[in-house]
Amino acid sequence: MAIKKALLDELEKKRALARAGGGEDKLKARRDKGLMTARDRLGELFQTGTFQEAGMHADHDCHNFGLEKKSLPGDGVVTGTGLVDGRTVAAFSQDFTVGGGALGRIHAKKLCDLMDYALKAGCPVVGFNDSGGARIQEGDDSLSGYGQVFFRNVLLSGVVPQIAVIAGPCAGGAAYSPALMDFIIMVRGSANMFICGPEVIQAVTGQKCTMDEIGSAKANASVSGNVHFIAENDADAVRIVKKLLSYLPANNVIDPPHTPSPQIDLAPDLEMNKLVPDNLKDPFDVTKVIARLVDNGDYLEVMQEWAKNIVICFARIQGIVVGIIANQPSVKAGTLDIDASDKSARFIRFCNVFNIPVVTLVDVPGFLPGVQQERGGIIRHGAKMLFAYASATVPKITVIMRKAYGGAYLAMCSSDMGADAVYAWPSAEIAVMGADGAVKILFKREISAAADPKKEEARLVAEYREKFCSPYEAAKKAMITDVISPAETRAAVALALRNTLSKRETRPPKKHGTIPL
């Protein structure tokens, strides 16, 4: 006997109600504004027909809500799994058309169930945040729900990649879940993220501000450094998610999606010789070096709007997925400051836990001097880079392009900090400090006593540079692996990566080190 048609009709009716969220009118209103609905976002993310929803028929807890007759389809969030480029991804999408996407007990349970599944299955988590925050009517159940979500964010950290998309409001305690994830993508214009809004800030402190100043995508990306990518709209956010996932392994016990070519290309790239100025003091754009180093000039820069004196990005070098950290001489002369140190250290640690080799491009005159930097804790923040590089066990390849002075030389992954291979260009200078500064300190009396002080200073600088800063001097002391021409960089790095992919390194048993936070 066949199943009763009435039962099948009832199923389709309930599914239609769930898919309608807060109602067809609300869904249409969002689309008319150019915004995606919760289900639109998941439809854009996953390959057609691969989304398996979990908790479609969930609803709010009536006994706590006080509005027993009001239904909240899915309790304001859509959860499930699907395929992205053939790989399983777990995702949730908060539905602002259903009670403002506010989080209640069942809403939180759906999120926790999804993350528990991702942990067991070993697949990435993508979350689309579009919520008014805690559901006030559910009182402490909402607070408890957030706590359970945060706990799982931490539990999953370093096990599976977690990506948050801020597609609408994300305020108060709700902002801490994205903050605990690995990457945050924020949609320009339609999204905001903050702990205390302008009204609360003015009421408590008397300070007047606008939402753009504290909660916009621009403020979070360029001022506070909370956001890693800015998307122009929901579709652009999904595009960034997909590109980011294309560089990442599903979990921490497998390798990234390398696609090495059978035959490695060792041909020189003569155009690389033209990119760096002769004068060490002349700035240049390091992204031009990165573009020639990586496959097809294609890379995904992370935190592009914050701490611009350092560039971090994902790319492939002859098919091998890498994380790149590079000083940017065109901004603050490429010095390391508080923000650049934080930006780099977190990226290095992410690459390490997900088995992504790290390539470091060095042109650093030192740590940024200044009262603000010292009082802001540059010692503590700079130590994060030292800690991150020293504790990383993935392949680490360093290329010294020009300046590598003082403690910043060490902070940019020297051989002493565990680099597996260090290459220097002929233009490289490796020293405690630059020749100009060193000579002024060491030979102040000799210069002032000379018949022609300027000529004597120039002679001493040239002599000091040759004896103490030359890459060949560093090579004599086995501080670097080899001196290479810029044209040989891509071939040398690609070969070094191939040779270190099988690297295994053990460390003393411990829970974790105490990084200077």
C-alpha positions as CSV (number, residue, x, y, z in Angstrom):
1,M,0.0,0.0,0.0
2,A,1.2,3.5,-0.8
3,I,1.6,6.2,1.8
4,K,-1.4,8.4,2.3
5,K,-1.5,11.4,0.0
6,A,-2.8,13.5,2.9
7,L,0.4,12.9,4.8
8,L,2.5,13.9,1.8
9,D,0.4,17.0,1.2
10,E,0.9,17.9,4.9
11,L,4.7,17.5,4.5
12,E,4.8,19.8,1.5
13,K,2.7,22.4,3.2
14,K,4.9,22.4,6.3
15,R,8.0,22.7,4.1
16,A,6.5,25.6,2.2
17,L,5.8,27.4,5.4
18,A,9.3,26.9,6.7
19,R,10.8,28.0,3.4
20,A,8.7,31.2,3.5
21,G,10.3,32.3,6.7
22,G,8.7,35.5,7.9
23,G,6.3,35.5,4.9
24,E,6.5,36.0,1.2
25,D,6.0,39.7,1.5
26,K,9.0,40.1,3.7
27,L,11.2,37.9,1.5
28,K,10.1,40.0,-1.6
29,A,10.8,43.2,0.3
30,R,14.4,42.1,1.0
31,R,15.0,41.1,-2.6
32,D,13.6,44.3,-3.9
33,K,16.3,46.1,-1.8
34,G,19.0,44.0,-3.4
35,L,19.4,41.8,-0.3
36,M,19.5,38.1,-0.2
37,T,17.3,36.1,2.1
38,A,18.7,33.5,4.5
39,R,18.0,30.7,2.0
40,D,19.2,32.7,-0.9
41,R,22.6,32.9,0.7
42,L,22.9,29.2,1.2
43,G,21.6,28.6,-2.3
44,E,24.4,30.8,-3.7
45,L,27.0,29.0,-1.5
46,F,26.2,25.4,-2.2
47,Q,26.2,23.4,-5.4
48,T,22.7,23.1,-6.7
49,G,20.7,20.3,-5.1
50,T,23.4,19.4,-2.5
51,F,22.0,21.3,0.5
52,Q,20.6,19.0,3.3
53,E,18.7,21.0,5.8
54,A,18.7,20.2,9.5
55,G,15.9,21.5,11.8
56,M,13.6,22.8,9.1
57,H,10.6,22.1,11.4
58,A,12.1,23.6,14.6
59,D,10.2,26.4,16.3
60,H,10.6,28.5,19.4
61,D,10.1,27.3,23.0
62,C,6.5,28.5,23.7
63,H,6.6,28.1,27.5
64,N,9.3,30.7,27.8
65,F,8.3,33.1,25.0
66,G,5.0,34.3,26.3
67,L,3.5,34.4,22.8
68,E,2.3,30.9,22.5
69,K,0.3,31.4,19.3
70,K,3.1,33.0,17.3
71,S,5.1,30.6,15.1
72,L,8.8,31.3,14.3
73,P,9.7,29.0,11.4
74,G,13.1,27.4,11.9
75,D,13.4,29.6,15.0
76,G,15.0,32.2,12.9
77,V,17.9,30.3,11.4
78,V,18.5,27.9,8.6
79,T,21.1,25.2,9.1
80,G,22.5,22.3,7.2
81,T,25.3,20.9,5.0
82,G,26.1,21.0,1.3
83,L,28.9,20.8,-1.2
84,V,31.2,23.7,-2.2
85,D,33.5,22.7,-5.1
86,G,32.8,19.1,-4.3
87,R,33.7,19.4,-0.6
88,T,31.3,19.2,2.4
89,V,30.7,22.5,4.3
90,A,28.4,23.0,7.3
91,A,26.6,26.4,7.2
92,F,23.9,28.4,9.0
93,S,22.1,31.5,7.8
94,Q,20.1,33.6,10.3
95,D,16.7,34.8,9.0
96,F,16.0,38.4,9.8
97,T,12.4,38.0,8.5
98,V,11.6,35.7,11.4
99,G,11.6,37.6,14.6
100,G,14.5,39.7,13.5
101,G,16.7,36.6,13.5
102,A,17.0,36.9,17.2
103,L,18.6,34.0,19.1
104,G,16.6,31.9,21.5
105,R,17.1,28.4,23.0
106,I,16.1,26.4,19.9
107,H,17.9,28.8,17.6
108,A,21.1,28.2,19.7
109,K,20.5,24.5,19.7
110,K,20.4,24.4,16.0
111,L,23.7,26.3,15.8
112,C,25.3,24.0,18.4
113,D,24.1,20.9,16.7
114,L,25.5,22.1,13.4
115,M,28.9,22.8,14.9
116,D,28.9,19.5,16.8
117,Y,28.3,17.8,13.4
118,A,31.1,19.8,11.8
119,L,33.5,18.8,14.5
120,K,32.7,15.1,14.1
121,A,32.7,15.2,10.3
122,G,35.7,17.4,10.0
123,C,34.3,20.0,7.7
124,P,34.4,23.8,7.7
125,V,31.7,26.0,9.2
126,V,30.3,29.1,7.4
127,G,27.9,31.3,9.2
128,F,25.8,34.1,7.8
129,N,25.0,36.5,10.7
130,D,21.9,38.7,10.3
131,S,20.3,39.0,13.7
132,G,18.8,41.5,16.2
133,G,20.7,39.7,19.0
134,A,19.3,37.9,22.0
135,R,15.6,37.2,22.1
136,I,14.7,39.2,25.1
137,Q,11.4,37.3,25.7
138,E,13.4,34.2,26.5
139,G,15.5,35.8,29.1
140,D,18.5,33.9,30.4
141,D,17.9,31.1,28.0
142,S,19.2,33.4,25.3
143,L,22.3,34.2,27.3
144,S,22.9,30.5,27.9
145,G,22.4,29.9,24.2
146,Y,25.1,32.4,23.3
147,G,27.5,30.8,25.9
148,Q,27.0,27.4,24.3
149,V,27.7,28.8,20.8
150,F,30.9,30.6,22.0
151,F,32.0,27.4,23.7
152,R,31.7,25.5,20.5
153,N,33.5,28.2,18.5
154,V,36.5,27.7,20.8
155,L,36.1,23.9,20.6
156,L,36.2,24.0,16.8
157,S,39.1,26.5,16.7
158,G,42.1,24.9,15.1
159,V,40.2,21.8,14.2
160,V,38.0,23.0,11.3
161,P,38.1,26.4,9.5
162,Q,35.3,28.8,10.7
163,I,34.2,31.7,8.5
164,A,31.7,34.3,9.5
165,V,29.8,36.6,7.1
166,I,28.2,39.7,8.6
167,A,25.3,40.3,6.3
168,G,23.1,42.4,8.5
169,P,23.0,43.6,12.1
170,C,25.4,41.9,14.6
171,A,25.3,43.7,17.9
172,G,26.3,43.2,21.5
173,G,27.2,39.7,22.7
174,A,26.3,38.3,19.3
175,A,29.4,39.9,17.8
176,Y,31.6,37.6,19.9
177,S,30.8,34.4,17.9
178,P,32.2,35.9,14.7
179,A,35.1,37.3,16.6
180,L,36.0,33.8,17.8
181,M,36.0,32.4,14.3
182,D,38.9,32.5,11.9
183,F,37.8,35.0,9.3
184,I,35.1,37.7,9.1
185,I,33.6,38.9,5.9
186,M,31.4,42.0,6.2
187,V,29.0,43.4,3.6
188,R,29.4,47.1,2.9
189,G,26.3,49.2,3.6
190,S,23.8,46.6,4.7
191,A,25.7,45.3,7.7
192,N,26.9,46.6,11.0
193,M,28.8,45.1,14.0
194,F,29.4,46.6,17.4
195,I,29.2,45.9,21.1
196,C,27.6,49.2,22.2
197,G,25.8,51.4,19.7
198,P,26.0,55.3,19.4
199,E,23.0,55.8,21.8
200,V,24.5,53.6,24.6
201,I,28.0,55.2,24.1
202,Q,26.6,58.7,24.4
203,A,24.4,57.8,27.4
204,V,27.3,56.2,29.3
205,T,30.3,58.3,28.3
206,G,28.8,61.5,26.8
207,Q,30.7,60.8,23.5
208,K,28.8,61.4,20.3
209,C,29.4,59.1,17.3
210,T,27.7,57.7,14.3
211,M,27.1,54.1,13.3
212,D,29.5,54.5,10.4
213,E,32.3,55.5,12.9
214,I,32.0,52.4,15.1
215,G,30.0,49.7,13.4
216,S,30.3,49.9,9.6
217,A,32.3,47.5,7.4
218,K,34.9,50.3,6.8
219,A,35.4,51.0,10.5
220,N,35.7,47.4,11.4
221,A,38.1,46.7,8.5
222,S,40.4,49.7,8.6
223,V,40.2,51.1,12.1
224,S,39.6,48.3,14.6
225,G,40.9,45.4,12.5
226,N,38.0,43.2,13.4
227,V,37.1,42.3,9.8
228,H,39.2,40.5,7.3
229,F,37.3,41.1,4.1
230,I,34.8,43.7,2.8
231,A,32.1,42.5,0.4
232,E,30.2,44.8,-1.8
233,N,27.0,42.7,-1.5
234,D,25.8,39.3,-0.4
235,A,26.8,37.6,-3.6
236,D,30.3,39.1,-3.4
237,A,30.5,37.8,0.2
238,V,29.7,34.3,-1.0
239,R,32.3,34.6,-3.7
240,I,34.9,35.5,-1.1
241,V,33.9,32.6,1.1
242,K,34.3,30.2,-1.9
243,K,37.7,31.6,-2.8
244,L,38.9,31.4,0.8
245,L,37.7,27.8,1.1
246,S,39.6,26.9,-2.0
247,Y,42.9,27.4,-0.1
248,L,41.9,25.7,3.1
249,P,41.8,22.0,4.1
250,A,38.6,20.7,5.5
251,N,40.2,20.1,8.9
252,N,43.5,20.1,10.8
253,V,44.5,16.5,10.1
254,I,44.7,16.7,6.3
255,D,46.7,18.8,3.9
256,P,45.5,21.9,2.1
257,P,44.1,21.3,-1.5
258,H,47.5,21.4,-3.2
259,T,47.5,20.9,-6.9
260,P,51.2,20.4,-7.7
261,S,52.1,20.1,-11.4
262,P,53.9,16.9,-12.3
263,Q,56.9,18.8,-13.7
264,I,58.2,21.7,-11.6
265,D,59.2,24.8,-13.6
266,L,62.6,26.1,-12.7
267,A,62.9,28.7,-15.4
268,P,64.0,32.2,-14.3
269,D,61.6,35.1,-14.3
270,L,63.7,38.0,-15.6
271,E,60.9,40.5,-14.9
272,M,61.4,40.0,-11.2
273,N,64.9,41.7,-11.5
274,K,63.1,44.9,-12.5
275,L,60.8,45.3,-9.6
276,V,63.0,46.5,-6.7
277,P,64.8,49.9,-6.8
278,D,68.6,50.1,-6.4
279,N,68.3,52.6,-3.6
280,L,67.4,50.8,-0.3
281,K,65.5,53.9,0.8
282,D,63.2,54.0,-2.3
283,P,59.8,52.5,-1.6
284,F,58.2,49.9,-3.8
285,D,54.9,47.9,-3.9
286,V,55.6,44.4,-2.6
287,T,52.3,43.2,-4.1
288,K,54.0,43.4,-7.5
289,V,56.6,40.9,-6.2
290,I,53.9,38.6,-4.8
291,A,52.0,38.7,-8.2
292,R,55.0,37.4,-10.0
293,L,55.9,34.9,-7.4
294,V,52.5,33.2,-7.3
295,D,50.6,31.2,-9.9
296,N,48.9,33.4,-12.6
297,G,49.4,36.4,-10.3
298,D,46.3,35.2,-8.4
299,Y,46.2,35.7,-4.6
300,L,43.7,36.4,-1.9
301,E,44.8,39.3,0.4
302,V,43.6,39.2,4.0
303,M,42.9,42.3,6.1
304,Q,43.8,44.6,3.1
305,E,42.5,47.7,4.8
306,W,44.3,47.3,8.2
307,A,48.0,47.6,9.1
308,K,48.9,48.2,5.5
309,N,52.6,48.2,6.3
310,I,52.4,44.4,6.1
311,V,50.7,42.2,3.5
312,I,49.2,38.8,4.3
313,C,47.6,36.6,1.7
314,F,46.8,33.1,0.5
315,A,48.1,31.9,-2.9
316,R,49.6,28.9,-4.8
317,I,53.2,28.6,-5.9
318,Q,53.4,26.0,-8.6
319,G,50.3,24.4,-7.2
320,I,51.3,24.4,-3.5
321,V,49.0,26.4,-1.2
322,V,50.9,28.9,0.8
323,G,50.3,31.8,3.3
324,I,52.5,34.8,2.4
325,I,53.6,37.5,4.9
326,A,55.4,40.4,3.3
327,N,56.7,43.8,4.5
328,Q,55.2,46.6,2.5
329,P,57.9,49.3,1.9
330,S,55.4,51.7,0.4
331,V,53.7,52.1,3.8
332,K,55.6,53.2,6.9
333,A,58.7,52.0,5.1
334,G,57.7,48.4,5.9
335,T,58.4,48.8,9.6
336,L,56.7,46.5,12.1
337,D,54.3,48.2,14.5
338,I,51.7,47.0,17.0
339,D,49.0,46.3,14.4
340,A,51.3,44.7,11.8
341,S,52.6,42.4,14.5
342,D,49.1,41.3,15.6
343,K,48.0,40.9,12.0
344,S,51.0,38.7,11.1
345,A,51.0,36.6,14.2
346,R,47.4,35.5,14.0
347,F,47.8,34.7,10.3
348,I,50.9,32.6,10.9
349,R,49.2,30.7,13.7
350,F,46.2,30.0,11.4
351,C,48.4,28.7,8.7
352,N,50.3,26.5,11.2
353,V,47.2,24.8,12.6
354,F,45.9,24.0,9.1
355,N,49.2,22.8,7.6
356,I,49.7,25.7,5.2
357,P,53.3,26.4,4.4
358,V,54.4,30.0,5.2
359,V,56.5,32.1,2.8
360,T,58.0,35.3,4.2
361,L,59.2,38.2,2.0
362,V,61.4,40.6,4.0
363,D,62.3,44.2,3.6
364,V,62.1,45.6,7.1
365,P,64.1,48.5,8.6
366,G,63.0,47.6,12.1
367,F,60.2,48.1,14.6
368,L,58.4,51.4,14.3
369,P,60.0,53.9,16.8
370,G,57.7,56.2,18.9
371,V,56.3,57.0,22.3
372,Q,52.9,55.8,21.2
373,Q,54.3,52.4,20.1
374,E,56.3,51.9,23.3
375,R,53.4,52.9,25.6
376,G,51.1,50.8,23.5
377,G,53.2,47.7,24.2
378,I,55.2,47.1,21.0
379,I,57.4,44.8,23.0
380,R,54.5,42.5,23.8
381,H,52.9,42.8,20.4
382,G,56.2,42.2,18.5
383,A,56.8,39.2,20.7
384,K,53.7,37.6,19.2
385,M,55.4,37.4,15.8
386,L,58.5,35.8,17.4
387,F,56.2,33.3,19.2
388,A,54.1,32.6,16.2
389,Y,57.0,31.9,13.8
390,A,59.0,29.9,16.4
391,S,56.1,27.7,17.4
392,A,55.0,27.0,13.7
393,T,56.0,23.6,12.5
394,V,54.8,23.9,8.9
395,P,57.4,24.5,6.1
396,K,58.8,28.0,6.4
397,I,60.6,29.6,3.5
398,T,62.0,33.1,3.8
399,V,63.2,35.5,1.1
400,I,65.2,38.6,2.2
401,M,64.8,41.1,-0.6
402,R,66.4,44.2,0.9
403,K,66.7,45.4,4.5
404,A,66.6,43.0,7.4
405,Y,67.7,44.9,10.5
406,G,67.7,44.2,14.2
407,G,65.0,42.4,16.0
408,A,62.7,42.8,13.0
409,Y,65.1,40.6,11.0
410,L,64.4,37.8,13.6
411,A,60.6,38.6,13.7
412,M,60.4,38.1,10.0
413,C,61.4,34.4,10.3
414,S,65.2,34.2,10.1
415,S,66.9,30.8,10.2
416,D,67.3,31.2,14.0
417,M,63.5,31.4,14.3
418,G,63.1,28.0,12.5
419,A,63.0,28.9,8.8
420,D,63.7,25.8,6.8
421,A,65.3,27.8,3.9
422,V,66.3,31.4,3.8
423,Y,67.2,33.0,0.5
424,A,68.7,36.5,0.1
425,W,68.8,38.7,-3.0
426,P,72.2,40.4,-3.8
427,S,70.4,43.7,-2.7
428,A,69.8,42.2,0.8
429,E,71.3,43.8,3.9
430,I,71.3,41.8,7.2
431,A,72.6,43.7,10.2
432,V,71.8,44.9,13.7
433,M,71.0,48.2,12.0
434,G,71.5,50.0,8.7
435,A,75.0,51.2,7.7
436,D,74.1,54.9,7.9
437,G,72.9,54.7,11.5
438,A,75.7,52.3,12.6
439,V,78.5,54.5,11.3
440,K,77.1,57.6,12.9
441,I,77.1,55.8,16.2
442,L,80.4,53.9,15.9
443,F,82.5,56.5,14.2
444,K,81.1,59.8,15.4
445,R,84.5,61.2,16.6
446,E,86.4,60.0,13.5
447,I,83.9,61.7,11.2
448,S,83.9,65.0,13.1
449,A,87.8,65.0,13.1
450,A,88.1,64.3,9.4
451,A,89.2,67.0,7.0
452,D,86.1,66.3,4.9
453,P,83.4,64.8,7.3
454,K,80.9,64.0,4.6
455,K,83.4,62.2,2.4
456,E,84.7,60.2,5.4
457,E,81.2,59.3,6.5
458,A,80.4,58.0,3.0
459,R,83.6,55.9,2.9
460,L,82.9,54.4,6.3
461,V,79.3,53.7,5.3
462,A,80.4,51.8,2.2
463,E,83.0,49.9,4.1
464,Y,80.6,49.0,6.9
465,R,78.0,47.9,4.4
466,E,80.4,45.6,2.6
467,K,81.9,44.1,5.8
468,F,78.8,43.8,8.0
469,C,75.6,44.0,5.9
470,S,76.4,42.0,2.8
471,P,74.3,38.8,2.2
472,Y,77.6,37.0,1.4
473,E,78.8,37.7,5.0
474,A,75.6,36.2,6.3
475,A,76.1,33.2,3.9
476,K,79.6,32.7,5.2
477,K,78.1,32.3,8.7
478,A,75.4,29.9,7.5
479,M,72.7,32.4,8.4
480,I,71.1,32.0,5.0
481,T,70.7,29.1,2.6
482,D,71.8,30.8,-0.6
483,V,72.1,34.1,-2.3
484,I,69.9,34.2,-5.4
485,S,68.9,36.6,-8.1
486,P,65.3,37.9,-7.9
487,A,64.7,36.1,-11.2
488,E,65.4,32.8,-9.5
489,T,63.0,33.4,-6.6
490,R,59.9,31.6,-7.9
491,A,61.9,28.5,-8.9
492,A,63.9,28.4,-5.6
493,V,60.8,28.8,-3.4
494,A,58.8,26.3,-5.4
495,L,61.5,23.7,-5.1
496,A,62.0,24.4,-1.4
497,L,58.3,24.0,-0.9
498,R,58.3,20.6,-2.7
499,N,61.2,19.5,-0.6
500,T,59.6,20.4,2.7
501,L,56.0,19.2,2.2
502,S,57.0,16.0,4.0
503,K,58.4,17.9,6.9
504,R,57.7,16.5,10.4
505,E,58.7,18.3,13.5
506,T,57.9,17.4,17.1
507,R,57.9,19.7,20.1
508,P,58.0,19.1,23.9
509,P,54.6,17.8,25.1
510,K,52.4,20.6,26.6
511,K,48.9,21.9,26.5
512,H,50.0,25.0,24.7
513,G,52.5,27.8,25.0
514,T,51.7,31.1,26.7
515,I,51.8,33.5,23.8
516,P,52.1,37.2,25.0
517,L,48.5,38.3,24.3
